[in-house]
Amino acid sequence: MSKTTDTPQGQVADAVKGNWVDTLAPAPLRPYLRLSRADRPIGTWLLLLPCWWGLFLASASTGRFGWHDAWIFTGCAIGAVLMRGAGCTWNDITDRDIDGAVARTRSRPIPSGQVSVRQALVWLVMQALLAFAILLTFNLNAILLGILSLVPVAVYPFAKRFTWWPQVFLGLAFNWGALLAWTAHTGTLGWPAVILYLSGIAWTLFYDTIYAHQDREDDALIGVRSTARLFGADTYRWMRRFLVATVSLMAVAVIPALVPGGNALAMALALGGAWAFGWHMAAQIRHLDIDDSEVCLRVFRSNRNAGLIPALFLAAAAAV
């Protein structure tokens, strides 16, 4: 295992240049913040946005948004930071040998020797406990869903060892917030939330296939599986399929959630969000070059803005 890093001062190779962790955070904390991907905030957004989708769709369906919903909104944001950090820490612990063999990841804190496995485990537990404290402020069904979410989180790092579709397992973990936030608002899990969850999984397949193309060659050398390797040159066709699935499932989630309320403007706004979301995804396909890792990373990161589109439209639907 490599004990050196390709980037100066312990920086991670694919981190945002000039990020706050590398420039402002206290030096002793930097390896741990890098372990949590605080220097790469896109993943936190991708975990958070389905939570906001679920909350705003639930609010639009019930016609109410109160102080507790404002806390759900805020608690999901804090929880996304913590659980994304805990999940990434777990991922780096389980993948420490693989990361050391891949050019893009060998500069991460564990393979580069900045943090030991034991230190990483302690850091993982600290983040998880703080996230659990936030979860306890929600209703019982939401708490139970939050605990259940640990199953896909635990399994995901191992998926690339036994399936060509590890992105499905990432989708199961990353979009759980749609179920949890809906339930935190309504008290029970409903079919619109489940369908919205499936829409998020299709979106994850879309964006994480883009991300996986960065490591396609290294993954082939060490035997790691991914949809990027599975699809190869056929990636663009699969991306269009994921786009259609994402938008269609989101629309199917919106209709049963909002039809009972009879608010035509809310329905139009929510469906407009799904439509605009699809246009952003289509633009990503047009700009994507699967053989250029820098382009892949740039297009992947644009999914923060993509996911914000339906969140804003659903928020507007909840407000009318």
LINBEL-V850594 format. One record per helix or strand of 2 or more residues. SS is the DSSP state (alpha for helix, beta for strand). FROM is the first residue (numbers start at 1). TO is the last residue. If there is no record, write none. Layout:
SS&FROM&TO + SS&FROM&TO
This chain:
alpha&8&10 + alpha&20&23 + alpha&27&35 + alpha&42&62 + alpha&67&94 + alpha&96&99 + alpha&117&135 + alpha&140&148 + alpha&150&159 + alpha&166&174 + alpha&176&186 + alpha&191&222 + alpha&227&259 + alpha&264&287 + alpha&293&301 + alpha&303&319
